[in-house]
């Protein structure tokens, strides 16, 4: 296959010399698979994909992209709904083959490379009876979820993922290698905890671990859709009197048997003792007569896989998130009414309540600013046929517009799609935006790394 005319043959040959990973061009075996990400709405065609094996490959690929004036995308797990891990006619620096995981059980630390997903991470750490807050879908990459903040089942007890982050290794735009931690490049470390991939290419992450498992208590419980308000009411009441060891995700969803029956469901995880967990799960069961009750002792690894089948790769996705300070009766009525007209059996409305340790830091302590009590609401439209796109996108947008009068300005950046404007991205960073922009000016003044929820330089 001829090399793209925009690529310099000499620099491509130089990149190949010593590159430990693989370089994929259009027409090469594996290229089409490598250019697809989790969201089937994203169908982009890069000029070249550099599948890196380590930081040296990343540095060489980045230098090549800059020398050839290519737009640069960075791929970790490729799971983010915005699809910015891949670009048209540019360079994808693909970290997905970087799978190293090193657990130090004595120090309760783990270092994991940027291509690791949460299923792989949990498998390695649970061998030692250790865990940290991670994603609720096992195929989610650790890199994107961490850099955006990191909701998860353990956030009430141990905080967000970023609250357990110890250090990050990066390749910077100028080609230098940096480590960011509380003791080294501390301001950059502050920005990495919620500021996304705006400042450098993160190649590995070190986390603090906590004794946990192999069993926790929880699982799936579902109620009749007529009991949706009671289900949402449980989450509201739990937020007013939180149990740090219990995290529940509430969802308006469809029955897993394919019948299309609408349900009000919860995924619950209690990471405390069996006695405390039993009391907590009994409160969940008391919401209403359940139509599905799978609560009980469950492997921590398994609870992080329960949603996997609901997020199939290459399904078409469009998401609209927001935060609401109160789960008022009016907000609950909007959610119930909107889900009643949902056009796809694959779609859902998801409500999460960060609590406990996740809220005990000041908004300025990390770049992730959302440390006040409240609820994250996600209109998650998902469907399989392109002919259904217009109706499903319209449904998610309508849901968001109805919630807007009740919403705070920000949103969880990991849930934001590819069509959010600059003002909404800035609002997602809260009062930390100006400080993040100063970091952008220092580390990426040319906005080379702009395929993200972008923080532009102050002059751009």
C-alpha positions in Angstrom: 0.0 0.0 0.0 1.5 3.4 -1.0 2.4 5.6 1.9 0.1 8.6 2.4 1.6 11.5 0.4 1.6 13.7 3.5 4.0 11.5 5.3 7.7 12.1 4.9 9.3 8.8 3.6 12.6 9.5 5.3 11.1 10.3 8.6 8.8 7.2 8.4 11.8 5.0 7.7 13.6 6.6 10.7 10.6 6.0 12.9 10.5 2.3 11.9 14.2 1.9 12.7 14.3 0.9 16.4 10.5 1.2 17.0 9.6 -1.7 19.3 5.9 -1.7 18.6 4.1 -1.8 15.2 3.3 0.9 12.7 0.0 0.5 10.8 -0.9 2.2 7.6 -4.2 2.0 5.7 -4.5 -1.4 4.1 -2.2 -3.1 6.6 -3.5 -6.2 8.4 -5.0 -5.0 11.6 -5.4 -1.4 10.6 -9.2 -1.4 10.5 -9.5 -3.1 13.8 -7.0 -0.7 15.4 -8.8 2.4 14.2 -12.1 1.5 15.7 -12.9 2.5 19.3 -15.7 1.3 21.6 -18.3 3.7 20.4 -19.6 2.6 17.0 -20.6 6.2 16.2 -16.9 6.9 15.7 -15.6 5.8 12.3 -12.4 7.7 11.6 -9.5 7.0 9.3 -6.0 8.0 10.5 -3.0 8.2 8.2 -0.9 6.1 10.6 -1.3 4.3 13.9 1.7 3.8 16.1 1.1 0.9 18.5 3.6 1.6 21.2 5.4 -0.8 23.5 6.8 1.8 25.9 7.7 5.4 26.6 10.5 5.4 24.0 8.0 4.4 21.3 5.7 7.1 22.5 8.4 9.8 22.3 9.5 8.7 18.9 5.9 8.6 17.5 5.2 12.1 19.0 8.3 13.6 17.4 7.3 12.0 14.1 3.8 13.5 14.3 5.2 16.9 15.0 7.8 16.7 12.2 5.1 15.7 9.7 2.5 18.3 11.0 0.0 15.6 11.8 -3.0 15.9 14.1 -2.2 13.7 17.1 -4.7 11.5 18.9 -3.8 9.4 22.0 -5.5 6.1 22.6 -5.5 4.2 25.9 -8.5 2.0 26.3 -10.5 3.6 23.5 -13.6 3.4 25.6 -14.5 7.1 26.0 -17.8 8.0 24.3 -16.3 11.1 22.7 -14.1 9.0 20.5 -11.2 11.4 20.6 -8.7 8.5 20.8 -8.7 8.4 17.0 -8.6 11.1 14.3 -9.0 11.5 10.5 -5.8 11.8 8.4 -3.5 12.1 11.4 -1.4 10.1 13.8 -2.9 7.8 16.5 -0.4 7.1 19.3 -1.9 3.9 20.5 -1.0 2.8 24.0 -3.3 -0.2 24.2 -0.5 -2.8 23.9 1.2 -1.3 27.0 -0.1 -3.8 29.6 2.5 -3.9 32.3 1.2 -4.2 35.9 3.6 -4.4 38.9 2.0 -4.9 42.3 4.0 -4.2 45.5 1.8 -5.9 48.2 4.1 -4.9 51.1 3.8 -1.2 50.2 0.2 -1.5 48.9 1.2 0.1 45.7 0.7 -0.8 42.0 2.1 0.7 38.8 0.1 0.0 35.7 0.8 1.1 32.1 -1.7 3.2 30.1 -3.1 0.4 28.0 -4.4 -1.6 31.0 -8.2 -1.8 31.5 -9.9 -2.1 34.8 -10.6 -5.8 34.4 -6.9 -6.5 34.0 -6.0 -4.1 36.8 -8.5 -5.7 39.3 -7.4 -9.2 38.4 -3.7 -8.4 39.2 -4.4 -6.5 42.4 -7.0 -9.0 43.7 -4.4 -11.8 43.6 -3.1 -9.9 46.7 -6.4 -9.1 48.2 -6.0 -5.4 47.3 -8.0 -2.9 45.2 -8.5 0.8 44.5 -11.4 2.7 43.2 -11.8 1.9 39.5 -14.3 1.8 36.7 -17.7 0.1 36.8 -17.2 -1.5 33.3 -14.2 -3.8 33.1 -13.2 -2.8 29.6 -12.8 0.8 30.5 -9.2 1.9 30.3 -7.4 3.1 33.5 -5.8 6.1 31.8 -8.9 8.0 30.7 -11.0 7.2 33.7 -8.2 8.3 36.0 -7.3 11.5 34.3 -11.0 12.5 34.3 -11.5 11.9 38.0 -12.7 8.3 38.5 -16.2 7.3 39.8 -16.4 3.7 41.0 -17.9 1.3 43.5 -15.3 2.1 46.2 -15.5 5.9 46.0 -17.4 6.3 49.3 -14.8 4.4 51.3 -11.6 5.2 49.4 -12.4 8.3 47.3 -12.2 8.8 43.6 -9.6 7.1 41.5 -7.5 10.3 41.5 -7.6 10.4 45.3 -5.6 7.1 45.2 -3.2 8.2 42.5 0.4 8.4 43.7 2.3 9.4 40.6 2.1 9.5 36.8 4.9 9.0 34.2 4.5 11.1 31.1 6.0 11.9 27.7 5.8 15.7 27.2 5.2 17.5 24.0 8.8 18.7 24.0 10.0 15.1 24.1 11.1 15.1 27.7 10.0 12.5 30.2 8.5 13.6 33.5 7.2 12.0 36.7 4.5 13.9 38.4 3.6 13.3 42.1 3.1 15.3 45.3 6.9 15.6 45.6 7.9 16.0 42.0 6.2 18.4 39.5 3.5 18.8 42.0 1.5 21.4 40.1 1.4 19.2 37.1 0.3 16.3 39.3 -2.6 18.5 40.6 -3.7 19.2 37.0 -3.5 15.5 36.0 -6.1 14.6 38.6 -9.1 15.7 36.7 -7.6 17.8 33.8 -7.5 15.0 31.3 -4.8 14.4 28.7 -4.2 18.1 28.1 -0.6 18.4 29.3 1.4 15.3 28.2 1.0 11.7 27.3 0.6 9.6 30.4 2.4 6.2 30.0 2.0 4.7 33.5 0.1 5.3 36.7 1.0 4.4 40.3 -1.9 3.9 42.8 -2.4 3.3 46.5 -4.1 0.0 47.2 -6.4 -1.0 50.0 -7.2 -4.4 51.5 -10.4 -5.7 49.9 -12.0 -8.9 48.8 -11.9 -11.3 47.3 -15.6 -10.9 48.1 -17.8 -7.9 48.7 -21.6 -7.8 48.9 -23.9 -6.5 46.3 -25.0 -7.0 42.8 -28.1 -6.3 40.7 -31.6 -5.6 42.0 -34.5 -4.4 39.9 -38.0 -3.2 40.6 -41.1 -2.6 38.5 -41.0 0.6 36.5 -44.0 1.7 38.6 -41.6 1.8 41.5 -39.1 4.1 39.8 -39.7 7.0 42.1 -39.2 4.9 45.1 -35.9 3.6 43.7 -34.7 7.2 43.0 -35.9 8.1 46.4 -33.7 5.5 48.0 -30.7 7.2 46.3 -31.8 10.6 47.6 -32.3 9.3 51.1 -29.0 7.5 51.1 -27.2 10.7 50.0 -28.6 12.5 53.0 -27.4 9.7 55.4 -24.5 8.1 53.5 -22.8 4.8 54.4 -19.2 5.2 53.1 -19.0 1.5 52.5 -22.1 1.4 50.2 -22.2 2.7 46.7 -25.4 2.3 44.6 -25.9 3.2 41.0 -29.5 3.8 40.1 -30.7 3.2 36.5 -33.8 3.4 34.4 -33.2 0.4 32.1 -34.7 -2.5 30.3 -35.0 -6.1 31.4 -32.0 -8.2 30.5 -34.2 -10.9 28.9 -34.7 -8.8 25.8 -38.4 -8.4 26.4 -38.2 -4.6 26.4 -39.8 -4.3 29.8 -38.8 -1.1 31.5 -37.3 -1.5 35.0 -36.0 0.6 37.8 -32.7 -1.0 38.8 -29.7 -0.6 41.1 -26.3 -2.0 41.1 -25.0 -2.0 44.7 -21.7 -2.7 46.2 -21.0 -2.8 50.0 -17.3 -3.1 50.8 -17.7 -3.6 54.6 -18.2 -6.6 56.8 -20.9 -9.2 56.0 -23.0 -7.9 59.0 -22.9 -4.3 57.9 -23.4 -5.2 54.3 -26.4 -7.3 55.1 -28.1 -4.4 56.9 -27.3 -2.1 54.0 -28.6 -4.5 51.3 -31.8 -5.1 53.4 -32.5 -1.4 53.0 -32.2 -1.7 49.3 -34.6 -4.7 49.2 -37.1 -2.7 51.3 -37.5 -0.1 48.5 -40.3 -2.2 46.8 -41.0 -5.9 45.9 -38.0 -6.7 43.6 -38.6 -8.4 40.3 -34.9 -9.4 40.1 -32.8 -9.9 43.2 -29.2 -10.9 42.7 -27.8 -9.2 45.8 -25.4 -11.2 48.0 -21.8 -12.1 48.4 -19.9 -11.5 45.1 -16.3 -11.4 44.0 -15.1 -7.8 43.6 -13.8 -8.7 40.2 -17.2 -9.9 39.2 -19.1 -6.9 40.4 -16.9 -4.8 38.0 -18.1 -7.0 35.1 -21.9 -6.9 35.7 -22.4 -4.0 33.3 -20.1 -5.3 30.5 -22.9 -6.9 28.5 -24.8 -3.6 28.6 -21.9 -1.8 26.8 -21.1 -3.9 23.7 -18.2 -2.7 21.6 -19.3 -0.9 18.4 -22.8 -0.2 19.6 -23.8 3.3 18.7 -23.6 5.7 21.6 -24.6 9.3 22.4 -24.4 10.6 25.9 -25.5 13.8 27.7 -24.4 14.2 31.3 -25.1 16.8 34.0 -25.0 17.3 37.8 -28.0 18.2 39.8 -27.7 19.4 43.4 -31.0 17.9 44.5 -32.8 14.8 43.3 -36.1 16.7 43.7 -39.5 15.3 42.9 -39.5 17.3 39.7 -36.2 15.9 38.6 -37.4 12.4 39.3 -40.6 13.0 37.4 -38.5 14.2 34.4 -36.3 11.1 34.4 -39.3 8.8 34.7 -41.2 10.6 31.9 -38.2 10.7 29.6 -37.4 7.1 30.0 -41.0 6.1 29.3 -40.5 7.5 25.7 -37.0 6.1 25.3 -36.7 4.9 21.6 -34.1 2.1 22.2 -34.1 -0.9 24.5 -30.3 -0.5 24.8 -30.6 3.0 26.3 -30.7 3.9 30.0 -30.8 6.8 32.4 -28.1 6.5 35.1 -28.0 8.4 38.4 -24.9 8.3 40.7 -24.3 9.9 44.1 -20.6 10.6 44.9 -20.4 10.5 48.7 -18.2 9.8 51.6 -14.4 10.0 51.0 -15.1 11.3 47.4 -16.5 14.5 48.8 -14.0 15.1 51.7 -11.5 17.1 49.7 -11.7 20.8 48.8 -12.7 21.6 45.2 -9.3 23.1 44.7 -7.4 20.1 46.1 -7.3 18.4 42.7 -8.3 19.6 39.3 -11.5 17.6 39.6 -13.6 20.3 41.3 -16.9 18.5 41.9 -16.7 17.7 45.6 -20.1 18.9 46.8 -23.1 16.6 47.6 -25.2 16.1 44.6 -26.0 13.6 41.8 -24.5 12.8 38.4 -27.2 12.2 35.8 -26.4 10.6 32.5 -28.8 10.3 29.5 -27.1 7.3 27.8 -28.5 6.7 24.4 -27.4 3.4 22.8 -28.7 1.7 19.7 -27.5 -0.7 17.0 -28.9 0.6 13.6 -27.7 3.8 11.9 -31.3 4.4 10.9 -32.2 4.9 14.6 -29.5 7.6 15.2 -31.6 10.7 14.8 -34.3 9.6 17.2 -31.9 8.4 19.9 -29.7 11.5 19.7 -32.8 13.7 19.9 -34.0 11.7 23.0 -30.8 12.3 24.9 -30.7 15.9 24.0 -34.3 16.4 25.0 -33.7 14.7 28.3 -30.7 17.0 29.0 -32.7 20.1 28.0 -35.5 19.2 30.4 -32.9 18.7 33.2 -30.9 21.9 32.4 -33.0 24.2 34.6 -32.3 22.0 37.6 -28.6 21.3 36.7 -25.4 23.0 38.0 -23.1 24.3 35.2 -20.6 21.4 35.3 -20.6 17.8 34.3 -18.4 14.7 34.7 -16.0 15.1 31.9 -15.6 11.4 31.4 -19.2 11.2 30.3 -19.1 14.2 27.9 -19.5 13.6 24.2 -17.8 15.0 21.2 -20.1 17.9 20.6 -19.7 19.8 23.8 -18.7 23.5 23.4 -15.7 25.2 25.0 -17.9 26.8 27.6 -19.3 23.5 28.8 -15.8 22.1 29.0 -14.7 25.0 31.1 -17.7 24.6 33.4 -16.8 21.0 33.9 -13.5 22.1 35.3 -15.3 24.5 37.8 -13.3 27.1 39.5 -10.0 25.3 38.6 -10.1 26.2 34.9 -7.8 29.2 35.1 -5.2 27.2 37.0 -5.5 24.4 34.4 -5.1 26.9 31.6 -1.8 28.1 33.2 -0.6 24.5 33.1 -1.6 24.2 29.4 0.4 27.4 28.7 3.4 25.9 30.3 3.4 22.3 29.0 1.5 22.4 25.7 1.3 26.1 24.5 0.7 24.9 20.9 -2.3 22.8 21.9 -0.8 19.7 20.2 -2.8 17.5 22.6 -6.2 19.0 21.8 -8.2 15.8 21.0 -9.6 15.6 24.5 -12.0 17.6 26.6 -9.8 20.5 25.7 -8.3 23.2 27.8 -7.0 25.6 25.2 -3.9 27.8 25.9 -4.7 31.3 27.1 -3.8 32.8 23.7 -5.9 30.3 21.7 
